[in-house]
Amino acid sequence: MSNFMSVFGLWMAVFFTFSIFSFLYKDNPFYKLAEQIFVGISAAYWLVYLYYSIMLPNLFNKLITDFRGNIILLIPATLGIMMLMRIFPKTQWMSRFPIAIMIGTSAGINMVRYTKSDLLSQISATMINPFAGATPSIVVGNFIIIIGTICGVYYFYFSKKQEGITAIPSKIGIWFLMISFGASFGYTVMARISLLIGRLEFLLKDWLHIIN
């Protein structure tokens, strides 16, 4: 029985892999079937995970164990129920309150976090002695960091028209921004290619046994 389930699972994985690859030709029912099954399984998995890993230990168990001591937990529970009211057209207005609270608190927390991790860290990393390095490559790298940061920030200065000599730092900033965006895009492409390599390795190794 276990051998049958292993073979069945292998062929199901092959079927869904080719169904996803079929989108390279055009949109078709096989791709839609695989896409919808993937989304459905993912939603069901995260629903079960959130219930047993978050709601059960942090809400239900605490209310059952000590209801009076954890009565404040009824507030997030009520907000969660109000968010589910969005399913019904007549009561979807109730979901606006928990969504507004969630967005507002997330924005406030992330603003402080990004200010510390991105803005202040970037400023402190720029305020360095460019000649502190022992090798020419480190000195050149320090100058690149300083020039790139200053010119990149200057590019977003829109209070005055940038023309003539004042446009030079802006153009330099554009080059640094484009290189940064290109590196980020290249990293994303390489991540997708690694997924493709994994699927091809599965087909050639686990299914066809062409490679070891």
MIKE-335093 format. One line per 8 residues: number of its first residue (from 1); for each residue z, y, x of N, C-alpha, C, O. Coordinates in Angstrom, 2 decimals. Each point is the difference from the previous one (the first is absolute). Layout:
BEGIN
NUM> Z Y X Z Y X Z Y X Z Y X; ...
end
This chain:
BEGIN
1> 0.00 -1.21 0.83 0.00 1.21 -0.83 0.00 1.26 0.87 -0.72 0.96 -0.27; 1.55 -0.99 1.33 0.05 1.16 0.88 -1.33 0.22 0.70 -0.42 1.14 0.21; -0.27 -2.27 0.17 -1.30 0.12 0.65 -1.02 0.60 -0.96 -0.84 0.81 0.40; 0.90 -1.22 -1.67 -0.92 0.55 -1.00 0.22 1.50 -0.17 -0.97 0.76 -0.07; 2.23 -0.33 0.00 0.30 1.41 -0.17 -0.45 0.80 1.21 -0.45 1.14 -0.14; 0.56 -1.72 1.34 -0.46 0.70 1.20 -1.50 0.20 -0.02 -0.50 1.08 0.31; -0.24 -2.15 -0.68 -1.46 0.09 -0.08 -0.41 0.97 -1.11 -0.93 0.79 0.18; 1.61 -0.87 -1.30 -0.31 0.90 -1.12 0.25 1.46 0.39 -0.81 0.88 -0.31
9> 1.93 -0.63 0.97 0.29 1.36 0.45 -1.01 0.50 1.01 -0.37 1.17 -0.01; -0.08 -2.07 0.90 -1.01 0.38 0.98 -1.30 0.42 -0.67 -0.57 1.03 0.35; 0.11 -1.81 -1.31 -1.26 0.32 -0.68 0.14 1.25 -0.88 -0.95 0.76 -0.17; 2.13 -0.56 -0.39 0.21 1.22 -0.78 -0.07 1.22 0.91 -0.58 1.03 -0.36; 1.18 -1.13 1.55 -0.06 1.10 0.96 -1.43 0.27 0.43 -0.40 1.15 0.14; -0.38 -2.21 0.07 -1.41 0.16 0.36 -0.77 0.67 -1.12 -0.80 0.90 0.24; 1.05 -1.33 -1.47 -0.70 0.57 -1.15 0.29 1.50 -0.14 -0.93 0.80 -0.18; 2.19 -0.42 0.27 0.35 1.41 -0.15 -0.49 0.82 1.19 -0.33 1.18 -0.16
17> 0.29 -1.77 1.34 -0.52 0.72 1.16 -1.47 0.33 -0.19 -0.42 1.14 0.22; -0.38 -2.13 -0.64 -1.42 0.26 -0.24 -0.20 0.91 -1.21 -0.97 0.76 -0.04; 1.87 -0.83 -0.93 -0.12 0.89 -1.17 0.18 1.45 0.42 -0.71 0.88 -0.49; 1.66 -0.62 1.41 0.19 1.36 0.49 -1.18 0.43 0.86 -0.46 1.13 -0.09; -0.03 -2.06 0.94 -1.15 0.34 0.84 -1.26 0.25 -0.81 -0.91 0.69 0.47; 0.83 -1.23 -1.68 -1.20 0.17 -0.83 -0.22 1.45 -0.40 -1.10 0.37 -0.41; 2.14 0.46 0.52 -0.16 1.42 -0.32 -0.93 0.70 0.98 -0.54 1.06 -0.31; 0.35 -1.66 1.50 -0.93 0.58 0.96 -1.43 -0.01 -0.54 -0.82 0.83 0.39
25> 0.53 -1.76 -1.28 -1.32 -0.04 -0.63 -0.08 0.99 -1.15 -0.84 0.90 0.00; 1.72 -1.06 -0.97 0.13 0.95 -1.10 1.21 -0.41 -0.84 0.56 -1.08 0.17; -0.17 1.96 -1.07 1.11 -0.30 -0.89 -0.39 -1.15 -0.92 -1.08 0.02 -0.59; 1.96 -1.02 0.46 -0.34 -1.19 -0.78 1.26 -0.57 -0.61 1.11 0.39 0.37; -1.25 -1.33 -1.32 1.18 -0.57 -0.68 0.96 -0.72 0.93 1.21 0.01 -0.23; -1.72 -0.66 1.29 0.88 -0.72 0.92 0.93 0.97 0.73 1.19 -0.27 0.16; -1.73 1.39 0.26 0.83 1.00 0.67 1.04 0.57 -0.97 1.16 0.16 0.37; -1.57 0.15 -1.59 0.93 0.55 -0.98 1.11 -1.00 -0.31 1.17 0.39 -0.15
33> -1.53 -1.68 0.05 1.01 -1.02 -0.26 1.02 -0.07 1.14 1.20 -0.01 -0.25; -1.68 -0.03 1.49 0.90 -0.07 1.14 0.86 1.26 0.10 1.19 -0.07 0.31; -1.79 1.22 -0.57 0.74 1.26 0.07 1.11 0.05 -1.03 1.13 0.38 0.31; -1.43 -0.77 -1.54 0.99 0.06 -1.07 1.11 -1.02 0.21 1.17 0.28 -0.28; -1.52 -1.46 0.78 1.03 -1.00 0.29 0.91 0.48 1.13 1.22 -0.17 -0.07; -1.81 0.78 1.09 0.80 0.53 1.11 0.96 1.08 -0.48 1.17 0.01 0.37; -1.67 0.92 -1.19 0.85 1.08 -0.50 1.09 -0.57 -0.90 1.16 0.43 0.07; -1.51 -1.39 -0.93 0.99 -0.59 -0.90 1.09 -0.75 0.75 1.18 0.15 -0.31
41> -1.57 -0.95 1.30 1.00 -0.73 0.79 0.88 0.95 0.78 1.21 -0.21 0.10; -1.80 1.27 0.47 0.79 0.98 0.74 1.01 0.69 -0.90 1.16 0.18 0.38; -1.59 0.22 -1.59 0.91 0.66 -0.93 1.13 -0.94 -0.42 1.16 0.41 -0.07; -1.51 -1.67 -0.21 1.04 -0.96 -0.39 0.98 -0.27 1.14 1.20 -0.11 -0.23; -1.72 0.00 1.44 0.87 -0.25 1.16 0.98 1.15 0.20 1.20 -0.24 0.18; -1.70 1.47 -0.22 0.89 1.14 0.23 0.97 0.19 -1.14 1.11 0.49 0.21; -1.50 -0.87 -1.44 0.93 0.07 -1.12 1.18 -0.95 0.22 1.15 0.39 -0.18; -1.45 -1.62 0.56 1.07 -0.98 0.26 0.83 0.43 1.20 1.22 -0.12 -0.01
49> -1.88 0.62 1.05 0.71 0.44 1.21 0.96 1.15 -0.31 1.15 -0.01 0.43; -1.63 1.00 -1.18 0.84 1.15 -0.33 1.19 -0.40 -0.87 1.09 0.55 0.12; -1.32 -1.52 -1.01 1.09 -0.42 -0.88 1.10 -0.70 0.79 1.17 0.36 -0.11; -1.55 -1.37 0.92 1.00 -0.80 0.70 0.56 0.69 1.25 1.11 -0.30 0.42; -1.87 1.21 0.19 0.46 0.64 1.23 0.64 1.36 -0.21 0.79 0.45 0.82; -1.13 0.23 -1.93 0.52 1.36 -0.21 0.80 0.10 -1.29 1.18 0.37 0.02; -1.81 -0.70 -1.14 0.67 0.21 -1.29 1.19 -0.93 -0.19 1.07 0.44 -0.43; -1.24 -1.72 0.75 1.09 -0.96 -0.23 1.22 0.28 0.87 1.10 0.08 -0.54
57> -1.24 0.06 1.88 1.22 0.24 0.80 0.55 1.42 -0.11 1.21 0.19 0.09; -2.08 0.80 -0.30 0.46 1.40 0.01 0.33 0.55 -1.37 0.63 1.06 -0.09; -1.03 -1.74 -0.99 0.26 0.52 -1.34 0.75 -1.01 -0.87 1.14 0.24 -0.38; -1.78 -1.35 0.07 0.58 -0.92 -0.96 1.28 -0.65 0.52 1.00 -0.06 -0.72; -1.01 -0.44 1.95 1.19 -0.64 0.54 1.18 0.95 0.11 1.14 -0.37 -0.27; -1.41 1.62 0.66 1.08 0.98 0.13 0.55 0.39 -1.37 1.21 0.19 -0.14; -2.08 -0.07 -0.88 0.48 0.32 -1.33 0.81 -1.14 -0.60 0.99 0.23 -0.69; -1.41 -1.47 0.97 0.74 -1.16 -0.52 1.34 -0.14 0.71 1.01 -0.32 -0.63
65> -0.99 0.55 1.95 1.23 -0.16 0.76 1.01 1.10 -0.31 1.17 -0.29 -0.27; -1.59 1.53 0.30 0.90 1.14 -0.24 -0.77 1.06 -0.77 -0.62 0.88 0.59; 0.67 -0.97 -1.91 -0.79 0.91 -0.83 0.52 1.43 0.09 -0.79 0.93 0.15; 2.10 -0.74 -0.23 0.56 1.35 0.02 -0.20 0.67 1.36 -0.28 1.19 0.07; 0.42 -1.96 1.00 -0.15 0.59 1.32 -1.44 0.34 0.35 -0.25 0.84 0.86; -0.69 -1.50 -1.53 -1.43 0.23 0.29 -0.75 0.55 -1.21 -1.21 -0.19 -0.12; 1.93 0.86 -0.77 -0.63 0.50 -1.21 -1.07 1.05 0.30 -0.91 0.22 -0.80; 1.03 0.43 1.98 -1.00 1.01 0.37 -1.38 -0.62 0.19 -1.01 0.70 -0.05
73> 0.97 -2.01 0.28 -1.29 -0.68 0.17 -0.81 -0.02 -1.29 -1.20 -0.28 0.03; 1.83 0.58 -1.16 -0.75 0.06 -1.25 -0.99 1.16 -0.01 -0.98 -0.03 -0.75; 1.23 1.04 1.58 -0.92 1.15 0.04 -1.36 -0.43 0.57 -1.01 0.24 -0.67; 0.92 -0.85 1.87 -1.32 -0.45 0.46 -0.60 -1.09 -0.88 -1.22 -0.09 -0.13; 2.09 -0.75 -0.49 -0.52 -1.02 -0.91 -0.67 0.64 -1.20 -1.07 -0.43 -0.44; 1.70 1.48 -0.10 -0.59 0.72 -1.14 -1.30 0.68 0.39 -0.97 0.00 -0.76; 0.94 0.60 1.96 -1.23 0.65 0.46 -1.12 -1.03 0.18 -1.16 0.29 -0.30; 1.50 -1.48 0.78 -1.01 -1.05 0.13 -0.55 -0.43 -1.34 -1.21 -0.21 -0.13
81> 2.08 0.08 -0.87 -0.47 -0.35 -1.35 -0.87 1.11 -0.57 -1.01 -0.28 -0.65; 1.39 1.53 0.89 -0.80 1.12 -0.47 -1.38 0.00 0.64 -0.98 0.38 -0.64; 0.89 -0.78 1.90 -1.31 -0.06 0.65 -0.89 -1.06 -0.63 -1.22 0.17 -0.06; 1.82 -1.27 -0.41 -0.78 -1.04 -0.67 -0.51 0.45 -1.36 -0.92 -0.62 -0.54; 1.49 1.66 -0.01 -0.45 0.51 -1.29 -1.41 0.57 0.05 -0.60 0.29 -1.03; 0.07 -0.14 2.24 -1.36 0.50 0.15 -1.02 -1.00 -0.54 -1.15 0.34 -0.25; 1.58 -1.58 0.08 -0.91 -1.03 -0.53 -0.39 0.31 -1.44 -1.12 -0.30 -0.42; 2.03 0.90 -0.33 -0.24 0.28 -1.42 -0.41 1.46 -0.18 0.68 0.89 0.51
89> -1.78 -0.63 -1.21 -0.51 1.39 -0.12 1.00 0.97 -0.63 0.07 1.15 0.41; 0.71 -1.61 -1.41 0.90 0.91 -0.69 1.23 0.39 0.82 0.61 1.04 -0.24; -0.26 -1.87 1.21 1.21 0.28 0.79 -0.31 0.27 1.47 0.91 0.04 0.83; -2.19 0.14 -0.49 -0.34 0.20 1.40 0.52 1.33 0.55 0.07 0.18 1.22; 0.28 0.76 -2.11 0.55 1.28 0.47 1.34 -0.20 0.71 0.38 0.81 0.84; 0.33 -1.89 -1.18 1.30 -0.25 0.62 -0.14 -0.35 1.48 0.93 0.21 0.78; -2.08 -0.74 -0.40 -0.18 -0.41 1.40 -0.17 1.19 0.93 0.09 -0.16 1.22; -0.32 1.35 -1.76 -0.21 1.17 0.86 1.28 0.37 0.74 -0.07 0.47 1.14
97> 1.22 -0.67 -1.75 1.26 0.39 0.63 0.31 -0.86 1.23 0.26 0.56 1.06; -0.27 -1.91 -1.15 0.26 -0.78 1.23 -1.08 0.18 1.06 0.29 -0.04 1.19; -1.55 0.23 -1.62 -1.07 0.22 0.98 0.21 1.31 0.73 -0.19 0.08 1.22; 0.60 0.97 -1.96 0.26 1.30 0.63 1.17 -0.10 0.97 -0.04 0.57 1.09; 1.10 -1.29 -1.48 1.15 -0.17 0.89 -0.39 -0.77 1.25 0.40 0.36 1.11; -1.19 -1.42 -1.28 -0.41 -0.83 1.14 -0.87 0.80 0.96 0.19 -0.06 1.21; -1.15 0.82 -1.75 -0.89 0.78 0.86 0.78 1.11 0.70 -0.22 0.26 1.18; 1.12 0.40 -1.91 0.76 1.09 0.60 0.92 -0.48 1.11 0.05 0.61 1.07
105> 0.69 -1.70 -1.30 0.89 -0.52 1.04 -0.79 -0.54 1.19 0.41 0.18 1.15; -1.53 -0.85 -1.43 -0.82 -0.52 1.10 -0.57 1.14 0.84 -0.03 -0.09 1.23; -0.41 1.16 -1.89 -0.53 1.14 0.74 1.07 0.66 0.85 -0.25 0.37 1.15; 1.47 -0.23 -1.70 1.08 0.61 0.77 0.42 -0.85 1.19 0.21 0.53 1.10; -0.10 -1.84 -1.31 0.40 -0.89 1.10 -1.08 -0.03 1.08 0.30 0.09 1.19; -1.56 -0.22 -1.62 -1.09 -0.08 0.98 -0.20 1.32 0.74 -0.42 0.00 1.16; 0.70 1.12 -1.83 -0.15 1.28 0.67 0.96 0.10 1.18 -0.38 0.43 1.09; 1.63 -0.83 -1.32 0.97 0.02 1.09 -0.37 -1.01 1.07 0.10 0.28 1.20
113> -0.53 -1.47 -1.62 -0.32 -1.04 0.97 -1.21 0.36 0.84 0.02 -0.16 1.22; -1.08 0.67 -1.87 -1.19 0.36 0.75 0.21 1.25 0.85 -0.60 0.14 1.07; 1.46 0.76 -1.54 0.31 1.17 0.82 0.66 -0.41 1.30 -0.27 0.56 1.06; 1.15 -1.55 -1.15 0.69 -0.47 1.20 -0.88 -0.87 0.86 -0.04 0.16 1.22; -0.69 -1.09 -1.85 -0.76 -0.99 0.78 -1.33 0.56 0.51 -0.44 -0.37 1.09; -0.21 1.23 -1.85 -1.32 0.50 0.38 0.06 1.41 0.59 -0.43 0.21 1.13; 0.97 0.75 -1.89 -0.05 1.39 0.44 0.90 0.24 1.20 -0.46 0.46 1.05; 1.76 -0.77 -1.19 0.93 0.29 1.10 -0.29 -0.89 1.21 0.09 0.46 1.14
121> -0.44 -1.70 -1.37 -0.31 -0.88 1.13 -1.26 0.46 0.72 -0.08 -0.07 1.22; -0.92 0.54 -2.00 -1.22 0.50 0.62 0.26 1.26 0.80 -0.55 0.17 1.09; 1.39 0.71 -1.63 0.31 1.24 0.72 0.76 -0.31 1.29 -0.31 0.55 1.06; 1.30 -1.43 -1.16 0.78 -0.33 1.19 -0.84 -0.73 1.04 0.21 0.16 1.20; -1.16 -0.97 -1.67 -0.88 -0.71 0.94 -0.97 0.95 0.69 -0.45 -0.28 1.11; 0.14 1.41 -1.76 -0.90 0.98 0.60 0.71 0.89 1.00 -0.60 0.47 0.96; 1.90 -0.23 -1.18 0.77 0.89 0.88 0.44 -0.79 1.24 1.17 -0.33 0.16; -2.13 0.04 0.70 0.25 -0.77 1.21 -0.53 0.77 1.20 -0.81 0.91 -0.13
129> 1.29 -1.30 1.28 -0.52 0.56 1.24 -1.25 -0.77 0.38 0.09 -1.17 0.36; -1.27 1.79 -0.42 -1.23 -0.76 0.25 -0.09 -0.55 1.41 -0.74 -0.95 0.25; 1.48 1.53 0.67 -0.05 -0.46 1.39 1.15 -0.96 0.34 0.28 -0.26 1.16; 0.37 -0.26 -2.21 1.14 -0.89 0.23 -0.45 -1.39 0.43 0.80 -0.75 0.55; -2.06 0.40 -0.78 -0.47 -1.32 0.35 -0.22 -0.16 1.49 -0.23 0.97 0.72; 0.32 -2.20 -0.27 -0.16 -0.28 1.42 -1.44 -0.25 0.39 -0.35 0.04 1.18; -0.51 -0.28 -2.17 -1.40 -0.31 0.28 -0.90 1.00 -0.70 0.41 0.59 -1.00; -1.62 -0.38 1.51 -0.93 0.94 -0.66 -0.33 -0.39 -1.43 -0.19 0.87 -0.85
137> 0.12 -2.16 0.57 -0.34 -0.43 -1.36 1.07 0.42 -1.00 -0.32 0.40 -1.13; 1.61 -0.47 1.53 1.07 0.42 -0.89 -0.04 1.51 -0.21 0.24 0.47 -1.11; -0.53 0.29 2.14 -0.10 1.46 -0.12 -1.14 0.37 -0.95 0.17 0.86 -0.87; -1.32 -1.50 1.03 -1.14 0.25 -0.89 0.36 -0.38 -1.43 -0.35 0.73 -0.93; 1.03 -1.85 0.74 0.41 -0.41 -1.34 0.94 0.98 -0.64 -0.10 0.26 -1.20; 1.04 0.30 1.98 0.92 1.01 -0.54 -0.75 1.25 -0.46 0.30 0.55 -1.06; -1.27 -0.11 1.86 -0.80 1.17 -0.39 -0.82 -0.28 -1.27 -0.15 0.87 -0.85; -0.37 -2.08 0.73 -0.77 -0.36 -1.19 0.88 0.04 -1.24 -0.43 0.48 -1.05
145> 1.66 -0.98 1.16 0.92 0.03 -1.13 0.31 1.43 -0.42 -0.02 0.32 -1.18; 0.29 0.54 2.15 0.36 1.39 -0.31 -1.19 0.73 -0.61 0.14 0.65 -1.04; -1.31 -0.74 1.68 -1.18 0.71 -0.50 -0.42 -0.54 -1.36 -0.33 0.78 -0.90; 0.33 -2.10 0.74 -0.41 -0.59 -1.27 0.91 0.40 -1.14 -0.48 0.28 -1.10; 1.78 -0.25 1.33 0.94 0.39 -1.05 -0.17 1.46 -0.39 -0.07 0.32 -1.19; 0.02 0.55 2.18 -0.12 1.44 -0.30 -1.33 0.31 -0.69 -0.02 0.73 -0.99; -1.07 -1.27 1.49 -1.31 0.28 -0.60 -0.14 -0.66 -1.37 -0.64 0.56 -0.89; 1.23 -1.74 0.72 -0.05 -0.65 -1.31 0.74 0.79 -1.06 -0.47 0.11 -1.13
153> 1.64 0.44 1.49 0.74 0.83 -0.95 -0.73 1.31 -0.24 -0.01 0.50 -1.13; -0.59 0.07 2.16 -0.71 1.27 -0.13 -1.20 -0.12 -0.94 -0.38 0.97 -0.65; -0.23 -2.14 0.58 -1.15 -0.19 -0.88 0.36 0.27 -1.46 -0.84 0.44 -0.78; 2.10 -0.71 0.41 0.42 0.18 -1.39 0.56 1.39 -0.26 0.64 0.23 -1.02; -0.88 0.70 1.93 0.41 1.39 -0.21 -1.15 0.72 -0.72 -1.01 0.32 0.61; 1.18 -0.08 -1.90 -1.06 0.57 -0.83 0.29 1.43 -0.45 -0.74 0.56 -0.80; 1.81 0.04 1.31 0.33 1.37 -0.43 -0.99 1.02 0.53 -0.13 1.08 -0.59; -0.57 -1.38 1.67 -0.97 0.92 0.58 -1.25 -0.79 0.37 0.09 -1.14 0.46
161> -1.23 1.74 -0.66 -1.25 -0.67 0.31 -0.11 -0.28 1.49 0.22 0.89 0.83; -0.55 -2.11 -0.51 -0.11 -0.42 1.39 -1.44 0.19 0.47 -0.89 -0.75 -0.39; 0.69 1.73 1.23 -1.32 0.29 0.51 0.12 0.53 1.43 1.05 0.50 0.41; -2.13 -0.63 0.33 0.01 0.45 1.38 0.87 -0.89 0.87 -0.05 -1.22 -0.09; 0.84 1.86 0.94 0.85 -0.75 0.92 1.15 -0.70 -0.72 0.52 -1.00 0.48; -0.13 1.54 -1.65 1.09 -0.63 -0.76 -0.43 -1.32 -0.64 0.84 -0.77 -0.46; -2.14 0.51 0.41 -0.49 -1.25 -0.61 -0.03 -1.15 1.00 -0.15 -1.15 -0.40; 0.29 1.45 1.69 -0.05 -1.06 1.02 1.14 -1.01 -0.16 -0.26 -1.20 -0.02
169> 1.53 1.66 -0.11 1.07 -1.00 -0.21 -0.20 -0.82 -1.27 0.36 -1.18 -0.05; -0.93 1.82 -0.98 -0.24 -0.73 -1.24 -1.02 -1.11 0.20 0.17 -1.11 -0.51; -1.24 1.40 1.26 -1.01 -1.03 0.28 0.57 -1.13 0.84 -0.33 -1.17 -0.21; 1.19 1.52 1.16 0.66 -1.04 0.80 0.90 -0.85 -0.89 0.06 -1.22 0.15; 0.63 1.88 -1.07 0.84 -0.74 -0.93 -0.79 -0.96 -0.87 0.46 -1.10 -0.31; -1.68 1.52 -0.09 -0.86 -0.89 -0.80 -0.33 -1.26 0.79 0.02 -1.10 -0.55; -0.33 1.26 1.82 -0.32 -1.18 0.83 1.18 -0.95 0.09 -0.16 -1.21 -0.12; 1.35 1.75 0.31 1.19 -0.85 0.07 0.25 -0.69 -1.34 0.37 -1.18 -0.03
177> -0.56 1.90 -1.08 0.20 -0.60 -1.31 -1.02 -1.09 -0.27 0.35 -1.05 -0.55; -1.60 1.28 0.92 -1.03 -1.01 -0.23 0.25 -1.25 0.84 -0.20 -1.12 -0.47; 0.65 1.32 1.71 0.33 -1.16 0.83 1.17 -0.78 -0.59 0.01 -1.23 0.01; 0.98 1.96 -0.52 1.15 -0.66 -0.62 -0.41 -0.77 -1.25 0.40 -1.15 -0.19; -1.23 1.79 -0.67 -0.47 -0.69 -1.20 -0.86 -1.20 0.35 0.08 -1.05 -0.64; -0.91 1.20 1.68 -0.84 -1.12 0.42 0.81 -1.17 0.51 -0.31 -1.15 -0.29; 1.37 1.46 1.05 0.86 -1.08 0.48 0.71 -0.70 -1.15 0.14 -1.23 0.01; 0.32 2.00 -1.00 0.65 -0.60 -1.17 -0.98 -0.86 -0.79 0.35 -1.10 -0.45
185> -1.58 1.60 0.28 -1.01 -0.78 -0.71 -0.36 -1.26 0.76 -0.18 -1.07 -0.59; 0.08 1.19 1.93 -0.28 -1.18 0.80 1.09 -1.05 -0.09 -0.27 -1.19 -0.05; 1.52 1.66 0.01 1.12 -0.95 -0.16 -0.09 -0.70 -1.34 0.26 -1.20 -0.09; -0.63 1.94 -0.97 -0.14 -0.62 -1.32 -1.12 -1.03 -0.01 0.15 -1.08 -0.56; -1.28 1.43 1.19 -1.12 -0.94 0.05 0.39 -1.27 0.77 -0.33 -1.10 -0.42; 1.03 1.26 1.54 0.41 -1.16 0.77 0.96 -0.88 -0.79 -0.04 -1.22 0.12; 0.91 1.84 -0.93 0.90 -0.79 -0.84 -0.78 -0.81 -1.02 0.32 -1.16 -0.26; -1.36 1.77 -0.33 -0.82 -0.74 -0.98 -0.80 -1.10 0.69 -0.20 -1.08 -0.55
193> -0.27 1.36 1.77 -0.75 -1.02 0.74 0.90 -1.18 0.35 -0.45 -1.15 -0.01; 1.71 1.42 0.32 0.93 -1.10 0.28 0.20 -0.88 -1.22 0.14 -1.21 0.12; -0.13 1.83 -1.32 0.07 -0.81 -1.23 -1.25 -0.84 -0.16 0.09 -1.17 -0.40; -1.25 1.74 0.69 -1.25 -0.75 -0.08 -0.01 -1.16 0.98 -0.43 -1.10 -0.33; 0.90 1.34 1.54 0.06 -1.07 1.00 0.92 -1.12 -0.48 -0.29 -1.18 0.21; 1.39 1.56 -0.84 0.92 -1.02 -0.52 -0.64 -0.86 -1.06 0.21 -1.22 -0.03; -1.01 1.83 -0.85 -0.68 -0.78 -1.04 -1.09 -0.88 0.60 -0.16 -1.15 -0.41; -0.59 1.68 1.37 -1.03 -0.82 0.64 0.62 -1.14 0.79 -0.55 -1.11 0.02
201> 1.67 1.36 0.61 0.69 -1.09 0.72 0.47 -1.07 -0.97 -0.06 -1.19 0.31; 0.52 1.60 -1.48 0.41 -0.96 -1.02 -1.17 -0.87 -0.45 0.13 -1.22 -0.14; -1.29 1.86 -0.08 -1.17 -0.76 -0.46 -0.52 -0.95 1.07 -0.35 -1.14 -0.30; 0.31 1.61 1.54 -0.59 -0.81 1.07 0.97 -1.03 0.57 -0.41 -1.04 0.51; 1.71 1.32 -0.60 0.98 -0.90 0.60 0.65 -0.92 -1.03 -0.04 -1.22 0.15; 0.62 1.80 -1.18 0.74 -0.81 -0.96 -0.90 -0.70 -1.01 0.34 -1.07 -0.51; -1.49 1.68 0.21 -0.88 -0.59 -1.03 -1.10 -0.86 0.62 -0.12 -1.18 -0.32; -0.69 1.77 1.19 -1.15 -0.72 0.57 0.35 -0.75 1.29 -0.75 -0.89 0.41
209> 1.86 1.23 0.22 0.43 -0.64 1.25 -1.06 0.12 1.10 -0.20 -0.92 0.79; -0.49 2.07 -0.75 -0.99 0.23 1.03 0.65 0.42 1.31 -0.46 -0.38 1.08; 1.51 1.16 -1.19 0.71 0.45 1.19 1.40 -0.60 0.01 0.54 -0.38 -1.04; 0.03 0.29 2.23 1.34 -0.57 0.15 1.05 1.11 -0.06 1.20 -0.28 0.10
end
